[in-house]
Amino acid sequence: MIWKNFPDIYTKAKTMQMQVSEVKESLQLKDAVAVEQGSRDDDMLALANSLLSRKYNELEVWETITKVNRTYKPPLDDSSMLRIFRQATNFISSKKTSATNENTYLGNREVSQETKLENIPATNNGNKTVSQSKHDDMPQPKLLSELSSERLSVSWIWEGFLARGHKTLISALFKAGKSTWIGLLLKAIEHGTEFLGLRTIPCNILIFTEESEYQWVTRRDELNLQSQIYILSNPLKSKLSYMDWVHWLEWVKKFCKEKEIGLVIIDTISEFWSVNDENKAPEVTQVLMPLNYLTEDDIAVLLVHHFRKSGGTQGTAARGSGALASKVDILVDFTRYEDSEETTKRRLSCLSRFEETPRELVIDYINGDYIVLGNSAEVREKEKLAELLATFEAYPNGFTVKEVWENWDTFIQGKKPSKRTIQRYIARLIDAKQIEKVEDKEINGKLVPFYSVINLRQGDKKIVKTACRKRMKP
Amino acid sequence: MTNNFDEKLFIELGVRISPTIFKRNIIVSYTEEAIEAHRKKYNHLDVYHTIFAYDNKEIRLGKQRGALPFDFDCEENPQVALDDTIKLVDFFIKEGCPENEIRLWFSGFKGFHVQVLFEALGIEPDENLHAIFKVIASNFKKQLNLTTLDMRIYEKVRLWRLENSINSKSGLYKIPLYLEEMYLPLEGIKEMAQSQRLNVTY
């Protein structure tokens, strides 16, 4: 059935539209018409470039240059017109893409090379509504002044390390204890208790793991994990293609929405992503971008990765391209604190966009839990203080600074500190009420202070077997 | 688009692969098979087709043939978009547009799509159909105060979501609605959009 009134409405609209076009044409084209053979191609290209870069969208440009072509003597053929039009749109598009890539982000998401290649050439941006219409679904930049402070405050799942809407990368050597660490992290998140001294917020969790279900059942029972933790164990039978990876993340996003997941852990990232050569920065960068599917839904993403064999410092230890490290918000290197297979201490060295993230933490795995020892400097000092205390315990009559220094056993106690440092350590032990000054004795005409362990009186038969001493557990 | 597939016509297909990657320029004959293949290839997720069909494989050079489209969007309050939709459809019916020539969809996220089928318009394909439709839509917008009507869709080559495909922003489907269903509460429509709606007949 026909809408009887419509042809009239249409005819009026068509007339109006033609009038608008003619006005536009007359305003813009008076200098561009009637070009003769010899300069038609160049003039047409210049006109198309000029229109695209100033005011008009592709369609308007195409219509305009087609009309202008009719005035050419003789007009260019259709294939020439198309070639020129494509050349112009590609030129403008490449200018826009390179400007975008050089400058910044669109809504915090980098514009990919694929966008440039696969999207149609960009429209120009003179007329606001026309320009927006091509990319109405694309993220739109916002004025800095319009940003909501709500979005600026970070919502932490684990303070300093895992934030909603952000990516964290933890890198470690094989068998360094990542899985143990993850297990305890899950337990803390489940109960909303502190982990490594930093608060956690309970949330549902999704884990993609290279470990077997058996290992996770064991861990679940050991740690008594009961909350909403979803596990996908070794799901892949072959390497994903890039498109598979994108689709997979789309599916993950959907799953997360359905199950109200707050944290996604991918352990290890190299087991799941589509990267064939992780040393190639563009490939790694491309693969990391679809993770925005998750972060844009305010999900925290924890990527677990392996170290390169040669190690590294300041965030360069992760295997493969540095692009991986540069595209995450929080970077954690998880290493043994001492160069020994036996040590239970681990060091977390962090680089982060957030001031809440500690730069370094040394932790010790004791009785199924981690104890925070502080940063490396603090841990070293604690160890030295323990050594010093043991020395004083061995000499109940008291020691001077010089005697401590002279009796320092580098084999047992490590590198010999300076007398000034020993003085500082003594001051710390006095503050901690572990030693005290017992007397000042005159030596070579100078009064020299003697220090001794508090409550360890002269004559006590306390024997401290210095040679058997081990570094004190904090 | 039009009510009838025609392999002599061409359409462009597209798919949003990720928030920042939109693949398009997939030019195919305007057949049901081509559209279904595209839909299946991308698992019904964020798949698009052009509003118009074109009589030239170089679609920007072609004459356009397609329904008169309207896109109502309101992210803050989709109910406002629904109210505008109702206002427009009621107006069309009052103006003598046959009810069974009007198509209505919930877009799957924050709005509604309305089309009056090409065959009901009594017009011929035109190179500037989009621009003429824009003038018409602009007049309706003013006349009926349709604040949520999106005027940006009136382009020579404009994509919009395939019916019964998933809108990844919400996880809901773009579903066809019978005209009487536009009076349902928005929540009821969203509930219907949790799955495909394949057996709608007009």
Interface residues (C-beta under 8 A of the other chain):
Chain A: M1 I2 W3 K4 N5 F6 P7 I9 Y10 A13 K14 M16 Q17 V20 S21 N57 E58 L59 W62 E63 D78 L82 L106 R109 E110 V111 S112 E114 T115 E118 N119 I120 T129 V130 Q132 S133 K134 D136 D137 M138 P139 M243 V246 H247 L249 E250 K253 K254 K257 E258 M289 P290 N292 Y293 E296
Chain B: R16 I17 S18 P19 T20 I21 F22 K23 R24 N25 N43 L45 E58 R60 L61 F92 E95 G96 C97 P98 N100 E101 V116 A120 L121 G122 I123 D126 E127 N128 H130 A131 I132 F133 K134 V135 I136 N139 D150 M151 R152 I153 Y154 E155 K156 V157 R158 S168 G171
